[in-house]
Amino acid sequence: MKRLACALVLTAACGGSGFETKDAMITGIVPSPMSASSTSFTSADGAGNMVMGWKISLWEQGAGADCASNDPHRVAAVSIYTNQPVVAGKKAMLEAAEIVIVTDSPPTVTGTYAANMGAEKIGSIVGQVTISDFHLKPDLTADDIKGSINAAGADSAGNNVAIAGTFEAPVCE
């Protein structure tokens, strides 16, 4: 019986994708996001231009959750579209910037960036996502995005909801 229990513990410890979330402290969303991760994407913006971007996922679970599994519960996400055209094998580069969050989905990139945000039980979200650090590995691939969110939306009853806080979003792919 002891061997079976040890085998089960060892299997569980070896499982997982190797991609883990890091701390987020965001207020206004219920349940409150406690961690974040990021993934790159390519998609058409609101004008139909194919561009590269990043999605910041905000999770109910605390730091260390396996962001590539089905276990964590995503409660919100911010999609940042860039003006960078799709290049095979490349991912969007971000600079420290204040990016406007609009309600259009997808947003139209008229400058360098545009963003939209979705959150459980909150609609019509507008505001700003600030990127304070876009960390690159020595091979110049992204591995971490740090920033903050200051936005507002409306709940299902039409009440105003303020959304604010900080995140550290390691790349999860």
C-alpha positions in Angstrom: 0.0 0.0 0.0 2.9 2.4 0.8 4.4 1.8 -2.6 1.1 2.6 -4.3 0.7 5.8 -2.3 4.3 6.8 -3.2 3.7 6.0 -6.9 0.6 8.2 -6.9 2.4 11.1 -5.2 5.4 10.8 -7.6 3.0 10.8 -10.6 1.2 13.8 -9.4 4.4 15.7 -8.7 5.7 14.9 -12.2 2.5 16.0 -13.9 1.7 19.5 -15.2 2.8 21.5 -18.1 5.7 23.3 -16.4 3.9 26.6 -17.0 2.8 28.3 -13.8 1.0 31.6 -13.0 2.4 34.4 -11.0 0.8 36.9 -8.6 -2.0 39.2 -9.5 -3.9 41.5 -7.2 -7.0 42.8 -9.1 -10.1 44.3 -7.3 -13.6 44.6 -8.7 -13.9 41.2 -10.3 -15.7 38.4 -8.3 -14.1 36.0 -7.7 -10.9 38.2 -7.4 -8.0 37.2 -9.7 -5.1 36.0 -7.7 -2.6 35.1 -10.5 -1.9 35.8 -14.1 -0.3 34.3 -17.2 0.2 35.4 -20.8 -0.1 33.9 -24.3 0.7 35.2 -27.7 -1.8 35.3 -30.5 -2.2 36.4 -34.1 -5.6 37.7 -35.2 -7.4 40.3 -37.2 -7.9 43.6 -35.5 -11.2 45.6 -35.9 -10.1 46.9 -39.3 -9.3 43.4 -40.6 -5.5 43.7 -40.4 -3.7 40.6 -39.3 -1.6 41.5 -36.3 0.3 39.9 -33.4 -0.6 40.4 -29.8 -0.7 39.1 -26.2 -3.5 37.9 -24.0 -3.1 38.5 -20.2 -5.3 35.8 -18.4 -6.3 36.5 -14.9 -7.0 33.4 -12.8 -9.0 32.8 -9.6 -6.2 30.4 -8.3 -3.1 31.8 -6.6 0.4 31.9 -8.0 1.7 28.6 -9.1 -1.4 27.3 -10.9 -0.8 25.3 -14.1 -2.0 27.8 -16.6 -1.8 25.3 -19.5 -4.2 22.8 -17.8 -8.0 22.8 -17.5 -7.8 23.2 -13.8 -7.5 27.0 -13.2 -10.5 29.2 -13.5 -10.0 32.2 -15.7 -12.1 35.1 -14.4 -10.9 37.8 -16.8 -8.6 38.5 -19.7 -7.0 41.5 -21.5 -6.2 41.2 -25.1 -3.5 43.5 -26.4 -3.4 44.0 -30.2 -0.3 45.5 -31.7 0.4 47.2 -35.1 3.0 44.5 -35.8 2.1 42.4 -38.8 2.1 38.6 -38.5 5.6 37.1 -39.2 5.9 33.3 -39.1 7.7 32.1 -36.0 7.7 35.6 -34.4 5.7 37.0 -31.4 4.7 40.6 -30.7 7.1 42.8 -28.8 5.8 45.1 -26.2 7.3 48.3 -24.7 6.5 50.0 -21.5 3.2 51.8 -22.5 -0.2 52.8 -21.4 -2.7 51.1 -23.6 -6.4 52.1 -23.9 -9.0 49.4 -23.3 -12.0 49.8 -25.5 -15.3 47.9 -25.8 -14.8 47.0 -29.5 -14.0 43.3 -29.9 -11.6 43.1 -31.6 -10.3 46.6 -31.2 -9.0 48.6 -34.2 -5.3 49.4 -33.8 -4.8 53.0 -35.0 -1.5 53.7 -33.2 0.9 51.2 -31.7 -1.5 49.2 -29.5 -5.2 48.7 -28.7 -6.8 46.5 -26.1 -10.1 45.0 -25.0 -11.0 43.3 -21.7 -13.6 40.7 -20.7 -14.5 39.7 -17.1 -17.0 37.4 -15.5 -20.3 39.3 -14.8 -18.9 42.6 -16.0 -19.6 44.2 -19.4 -18.7 47.4 -21.3 -15.2 47.5 -19.8 -13.1 50.6 -20.7 -9.9 52.0 -19.2 -6.2 51.4 -19.4 -3.7 48.5 -19.1 -0.2 49.7 -18.4 2.8 47.5 -19.3 5.7 48.3 -17.0 8.0 45.5 -18.0 8.2 43.1 -21.0 11.0 40.7 -20.0 13.0 38.8 -22.6 15.1 35.7 -22.2 18.7 35.8 -23.6 17.4 34.3 -26.9 15.1 37.4 -27.2 11.9 35.4 -26.6 9.4 36.8 -24.1 9.0 35.2 -20.7 7.2 37.7 -18.5 4.9 40.7 -18.7 4.3 43.0 -15.7 1.8 45.8 -15.4 -1.4 47.2 -14.0 -5.1 47.6 -14.9 -7.3 50.6 -14.2 -10.7 50.2 -15.8 -14.4 50.3 -15.2 -17.4 48.4 -16.4 -21.0 47.6 -15.5 -22.5 44.5 -13.8 -25.7 42.8 -15.0 -27.8 45.3 -12.9 -26.1 48.3 -14.6 -24.1 49.2 -11.5 -20.6 50.7 -12.1 -17.7 48.4 -11.2 -14.1 49.7 -10.8 -11.4 47.2 -11.8 -7.9 48.0 -10.6 -4.7 46.2 -9.6 -1.3 44.8 -10.7 -0.2 41.6 -12.4 2.9 39.6 -13.3 2.1 37.3 -16.2 4.7 34.7 -17.2 4.4 33.3 -20.8 2.3 30.1 -20.7 3.0 28.4 -24.0 
